[in-house]
C-alpha cells in the first residue's frame, strides 16, 4: 500500500511541475493589446515591444526584448490616460493645455520612481535597468519577473475544508525577504505606499518580489493639491488612514500596515475591511469590523505571528511598530530564536502533520486534472485524510515518515540581524546512521572582455572563479568601464553552472 501511495504522490508532484511550467509558457505567449498602447513590434530605444503586460490609470507596462543582451525586459510607460492621448499612434500629448502642469509634475514623479529603484539591489525589489524620455513621455526599463501574483498564489493554496493553508515556515519564508527589502528602502527614507497582493510576484522558485514603486515617496515630502491628485495611489483594503489624509503622518509604519493586510489576506483568503470603513464604525461607537486574526486563527499559527499582524493593522499609527526591526521583534521568541512548543503552533513534528494534510488537500483540489489517478486516490487517500482531519493537529506518525515538510534552504540575502528576529523551525533529522554529504554546485562566469568584473548582488561573499554556492537564485552583474553592464539571474540546482557573458560597448 505504501508503494502505491508513494507512486501516486510522485505522479502528482511531477504533474504540478509540468502544470507550473505550462502556465508560465501560456502566460508568456498570450496576446494582449490596448487601443492606447504602442503597437506590437515597435522599436523603442532599441527594445522591441512584444505585448502589453498590464495597464493602470497612470501607466502601461510592456513586455519587450533586448537584442543586445538577448533577454526579455519589462518597460513601463508613463501614460495617465485621463489626461493624455496618443497622437498618430506614437506620441503622447495632453488632452488639454490645462493639464500640462499636472502632467509635468507626474513625469517628475515617474522619474523619481526610476531613481528610487536604481538605488537598490535586492532580490525582493524589482531591478531597474534603464530610464529615458521619448515620444513626449517617460519610460522605465526593468527586470522582467516571471511568476504569479500573490493573489493567484493564494488561490493555489485554497483547501476544500480549511480555507487557505500555509505553514508557519512558509509564512516566514515569505516575510524574510520582503522585510529585508522594505528595511532597505526605509533606510533611504523612502516608503512604498502601495503594498498589496497584486504588487507582489511569487517567482517559480517561491521567492517574492515587490513591484510598482509608482506611489513611493520620501518621508515628510510636501504634498500640494495638484500633487495629491496624481500621487494618492492606494488600495482601500491595504492602505492605512493616514494615506487618505491631506496632512497624514506617513512613514515606515504606513508600509507595515499594508504588510499586515497582505498577511491577513494570505491566511484568511479575505481582504480586511478598509481603514475608512473601520474609522467610520469606530467613530460611531460601534465595534471595529476587523476581527483580530489572533481570534480567527487561534491555535493554527504562531500566536506571535498573529499578534504581530493585528498590531501592524492598528488604526492609530502610534500603536503600530515604528519600523521593520520593531515589528520583527514582535515575532521574536524570548530567550533565543528557536521557538518552543508553547510559543509556536507548529513545531517540527506538527509541521509534518500539516504538510501531509496540505499535500493531500492539494491533490484533491486538482482532481479534475488528474482523472487517471482519481479512482486510486479515492480508494487509498479518503480514509487517511478523514483520519488526519479528525485528529486535527495530532500528527500521524506512520504517515509522517512519507510526508516530511519541504523546507527551502535557498541562499539568504538578508542581514543576519533580520534572520535572528524571525522564528525558525528545524526540519526533522534523519534517524539512521548514514551521513548525507550535501553537494554544493559551483558557478563559473566567463566574460568577454576577460578583464570585466563579476559581482553576485544578493549575497555578501565576493565572486571567485568556480565559487561553491548553495542551491538557489543568484543575481549576477558583469561590468567594465566603456561597456554596458549586464545583469541576470542564475538558478543553481544540483549541477555546476558555467555562464558566458559578452559585454557590449557603450
N, C-alpha and C positions, 0 to 999 in steps of 0.2 A: 504493500500500500504506500509506503514511504517513497519507493522508487517511482511509482506512478505519479504521486503528487509532486515530487521533485521535477519530473518531466513537464507536468502542466505549468508549474511556476516558471520554469526555464523558457517554455514556449511563449508564455505571456510576456516575460521581460524582453525577449527578442522582438516580439511584436511591437511593444511600446517603443523600442529604439527605432524600428522601421517607421512607425507612425510619426514619431517626432521629426525624423529626417524628411519624410514626405510632406509634413506640414510646412517645414521651412522652405522646401523647394516650391511648393504650391504657392506660398505667400510671396516668394520672391518672383515668381513668373506671372502672377496675376496682373492684369492690366487695370490701370486706374487713370482717369482723366477728369479735368475740371475745365469749365469754359474759360475761367480767368487765368489758367496756368499757362506756362510756356509750353510749346509743343514738344512732343517726344522726339528725340534725336537732335534737339537744338544744342549747339556748341556754346558753352558759357565759360569764357576764360580758359578754354582747353578741356573743360569737363563736358562729357556727353550725357545729356539728360535722358534717363531711361523711362521713368514713370513718376507719378505723384505718390508719395508715401502717406501724406496726410495734409490737412489744412485746418486752420482756425480763423478766428476773427482778425488776427494780426499777421499771419504769415502762411506760406506754403512750403512744404518740405518735399524735396525731390530725391529720388534715388538716381545717382549719376555714376559714371565710370571715369576713372582717372587713367588715361592711356599711358602716361609716363611711369606710373608706379604699378600699373596693371592690377588695379583693385577698385572695389566699389566704395563710394563715399555717400554721405547724406549732405544735401545742400539746402539750407533754409533761406528763403527769400522773404524780405520784409514786404508785406502786402496787406495793409489794413483795408479790407475790402469795402468798408462803409465810407471810406474817404478817398479811395483811388480807383482807377480803372486802367485797363490795358489798351494802349494805343497801337494799332496795326499789329496786334498780337504779340508785341515785344515790350515796348517802353511802358513804364509805369508813370502815370500823370495824375495830379489831383483832380477830383471831380469838381471842385470849386476852389477859387483862389482864397476863399475864406479858410480853407483847411490847410493852407501852405505852412503856417507856423506850427500847427499841430503835427503835421507830417514830419517836418524837420526835427521837432522835438522827439518824435518816435524814432527817427533814424539815429539820433544821438543815443537813445536808449538801446537800440538794436546793436549799435557799435559797442556800447558798454557791455552787452551780453558777451560779445566776442572777446573783449578784453578780460572780462571776468573769467571765462572758461580757459583762456590762454594762460592764466596764471598757474593752473593746477595740472598736475599729472597724477591721476589716481584712478584705479580700475572702476571705482564706484561713481565716477563723474565722467560724462561724455567728453571725449577729447576734441579740441578744436584744431584744425589743420591750417586754415587759411581764411581770411576775410577780405572782401573787396566791395567796391561800388561799381555798378554798371546798370544800364537801362533805366536810369532815374531812381534807382533804389539801392539796397544793400544786400549782401549775401554772406552767409557763414558756411564754410565747408567743414564738416565734422566727420568723425569716425562713424561708419555705418554699423550699428549694433543689431545683430540678428538674434531674434528671440521672440518671446511673447510678453505682452504687458502683464503687470501684476494682476490686473483684473481677470485676464484669461487664465493666469496661473492659479488663481484662487478657485476658478471654476473646475480646473483639472483635479483639485483636491476635494471636490464635493463627495460626500458619503451618503449612502442611502439612509442610514439610521442616525447619524450624529452631525449633520451639517457638514462643515469643512473639518478636515483633520490634519493638523501639523503637530509634530512632536516638539517638545521644548528645544531640543538640539537644532531642529530645522529653523525654528524662530530665531534662535541666537545666531545661527549661520547667516540669516538674512539681516539681522540687526548689526552685526560686527562691521561689515564694510560700509554700510550706509552711515553709521555713526562716525566712522573714521573719515569718510568723505565730508560729512557735514562739519565735523570739527575743523577740518582743513579750511573750508570756506569761511566758517565763522571766525577763525583766527585772522583772516584777512578783512574782518569787519563787513562781511557780505552775508546776507540771508537769502535763501532760495524763494520763499513766499508762495510756492505753488506745488508743494509736495502732495502727491495723490497717486493712487494706483495706476492711473493711465500714464503718469510721467515716470514710471519705474519699469524698466525692461528686465526680464529674467532671461539671461543667456542660456544656451543649451547645456552649459556645464553647471547651471544652478546659481551663478553669481548675479547679483543685482547691479544695475547701473542707473543713475539718476539723470533724467533728461530735462530739457526745456528750462533754461535759465532766463527766459524772456521776462520774467517778473522779478528777477534778482535785483536787490537794492543794497546800498550801503546803509549801515545804521545811521539814524538821525538825519538822513538826507532830506532836504526840504521838498515838500510837495505843494505845488501850486494847483490852481483849479484845472487849468488845461492839462497839466502833467498828470493829475489824478485820473482824468478821463481815459488816458491811454495806459496807465500803469496799475490801476486797481484791477488786477487779474487774480481771481480767486475762485475756488470751487466751494460752494456753501458748506458742504458736508465736511470739508477738510480745513477750512480757514478759521482762525480764531477771531473773536470780535474786534480786536484792535486793528485788524486789516481793513475793516469796513469803516473805521472812524477817521475823520479828517486829521485829527491830532493824536491818533493811536500810537502808543509807545511800542515800537516793534524791535525785535532783537532775536537772539538765538531761541528764546522761549516761544517765538512765533513758529519757527520750524519744528520745535519739539511738540507743540500742539498738533501740527499736521502729521508728524510721525506717529503720534499716539493714535490718531484717527485711522491711519493706514493699518497699524497693527490691530486695532479694534475690528476693522473690516476683514482682515485676514483670518481672525479667529472666530468671528461670528457670521461671516458672509453677508453682513448687513452694514450699509453706511450709517454712521452715527447721526443723530439729529443735528441740524445746523446750529452753529453758535447763536445765530439770530433767533431761531425758534426757542432755544434754551433760555436766552435772556428774556424773551417775551413771557415765557411761563414763570420764570423766577421772579420777575418784577411784578407779576400779578399774584404773587404769593401762592403759586401752585408748584407742585413737585417738579424737579428737573426731569425732562423727558428722557434724558440719557440715563439708562440703568447702568450702574457701575459694572464693568466687565468682571470685577472680582466676585460679584454675586452671580452673574450669568454662568461663568465657567469655573466656579469654585470646585477645587479638587481635581480638575482636569489639567491644569497648568500650574507652573510655579506661582505661589502666592505673591512673591516679589515681582515677577513679571507682570501679573495682572494689576498689582498695586501701582507699579510704575506707569502703566498705560493710563490708569484712571487719573493719576496725579498730572500726567502730561496734558490731559484734556480739561484741566481746571479752567473755568471761565475767567477767573481773576488771574491775570498773568503773574502776579506777585506770589501766588500759591503754586506756580509751576517751577520746575527746576530752571535755574538761570542759564545753564549751559549744558552741553552734552556730557561733560565729565560728571556734573552733579546728577544728571538723570541716570547715568550708568551706575552711580553709587547706590541708587535705589535697588539695583539688581544684584549688588554685591552681597556675598554671603559673609556674615560676621565671622571673624577669626580666620579667614582664608578664602580661597577662590573655589574650593571644592564643596558643593552643596551636600548636606546630609539628607536623610530620608524624610525628616520633618520639615525641611525648608523647600524642597523641590518635589513636585508631584510625580516626577518620572525619573527615578534612579535607573541605573543600567539595566537591572532585571525587568523593571516596569517598561522601559523603552522597548525591550524585546517583545513584550506582550502587545504594546501599542503598535509596533511596526508590523507584527503579524496581522493584526486586525485591519490596519490601514491597507496593507497589500491585498488581503482577501477582498476588502471592500472595493478597491480599485479594479480588481479583476471582475467583480460583479457589475460595477458601473459600466464596463466596456463589453458587456455580454453580447450586445448587438453586433460587435465587430469580431467576435470570437465564436461564431456559430458552430464551428467544427469541434470545439472542445467544450461547448456549453453543457451537453448531457453529462460529460465526465465531471465537470465542475459541480453540477447539481448533486451528483451522487456522492462525491468524495468530500466536498467542502461544506455542504449545508450543515451536517451535524457538528462539524468542527467549529464553524462560525457561530452556530447557536450556543455551543458550549462556551466559546470565548466571550460572547455577548452577555450571557447570563452571569459569568463570573466577573464581569465588569473589568476592574483594573487588576485582578489577580492573574499573574502570568501562568500560562500552561507550559509546564516545564518541558515536556517531551516535544512539544511543537516549537518551543523557543529555540531549540537547537537547530531548527531549519531556518527560522526567520530572525536572524540576528540583525539589529538595526545597522543600516549602512551609514557610516559617519565619514563625511568628506574631509580628507586631510590635505586639501589643496593649499598651496603656499599662502601664508597670511601676510597681507600687505599693510596691516595696521601696526601702530606702535605697540610695544609690549605693555604700556600703561593701559591701553584700551582693552587688551586681552585679559589683563588681570582683573578688570572690573566686571567681566562677564562670567557667569557660572558656566561650567563645562561638565559634561557627563562622560565618564570614561567608558569606552567600549569594553565588553567582556573579553577577558584574556583567554587564550587557548588553554585547555585543560590537559593536553597531552604533553609529553616530554620533548616533542620536536620543536626546535627553534627555527623560525622562518626568517631568513635574511632578506630584508627589503631591498629591492633593486631601485637605484636612482638613475634615471636616464640622463644622458649628457646633452648639452646644447652647444653646437658649434656654428658660428656665424662667419661666413666667408664674404669679404667685402671687396668691391671694386669702386674706387681705388683701394689698395691694401692698407693705406695709411689712415683710412676712415676709422673713427672711434665708435665703439659699441657700448650702449648702456641698457640695463634692464630697469625700467622705470618703476615697477611696482614692488621691488624688493630692495633691501639695503646692500647685500653683497655685490661687489663690483664684478662685472663680467670678466671672465677669463676663458681662453680658448678651451672648449671641451668641459665647461663647468658642469658639475653634477647638481641636479635640482630635483626636488620632489615633484611628482606628477601634478599638473595644473596648468593655468594660463599665465603667460608672461608677455609683458608689453616691451617690445624691442625697439630701440631707437638707434639708428645709424646716421652719423653726421660728419661733415668735414667742411671747412671754410671753402666757399665757392661752389658748393653743391647743395641741391635740395635735400633737406633732411627726410629720411624715411622712417616711418613708424608703423608697426604692425604687431598684431597679437599672434603668439605661437602657442599651440596646445601640446603639452608633453604628456604622453601616456606611459606606456611601458618601454617603448623603443627609443633609441638615441635619435636626435634630430639634427640635421645639417641644413642651415638656411643660407642661401646665396642671395646677396643684396648688391645691386648695381646702382650707385647714386647717379643722378642726372645733373649735369652742370646747370647753374642758375642762369 
